[in-house]
Amino acid sequence: MLLPVLESLLKSAMESKLAIEAAERESRNLAYKIFVSGGVIVDIAASAKRASLKEKAIQAIKDAVAEIHATGVQVKDLDIGLLDFPCSVNGETVLLCWKYGEGHQIKHWHGLSEGYAGRKSIETLHPQEDPEKPN
């Protein structure tokens, strides 16, 4: 099943995003401290380590998102963990919509122009039956 693999990749990207945000907060706090005090002794090793961790986190996000996109799935939002799965139903492209934490089943969909706010239950998506196929 593909969804657990995508969930793991998405989780990695989301955690990396949080690590980047934490590193950026630390950098802003240090810059503010330097500004307010007119200068401080900066721990160069700690700053270099923070920058290195940030770069690794950026690369981890790029790698995870690239792997997800390689399956044809679209990453829509790393803050809430939102993925869209393009799908053709009755000759029209719709997006099956899954959010991190919703389990291992896709339960929502929306049209191309509707977005997350327009999500509907998957139960409302009815493919037309093929008249050539016997029941």
Secondary structure as GFF3:
##gff-version 3
##sequence-region A 1 135
A	DSSP	alpha_helix	2	37	.	.	.	ID=ss1
A	DSSP	alpha_helix	44	70	.	.	.	ID=ss2
A	DSSP	beta_strand	74	77	.	.	.	ID=ss3
A	DSSP	beta_strand	82	89	.	.	.	ID=ss4
A	DSSP	beta_strand	92	99	.	.	.	ID=ss5
A	DSSP	beta_strand	108	111	.	.	.	ID=ss6
A	DSSP	three_ten_helix	116	118	.	.	.	ID=ss7
A	DSSP	beta_strand	120	121	.	.	.	ID=ss8
A	DSSP	three_ten_helix	122	124	.	.	.	ID=ss9
###
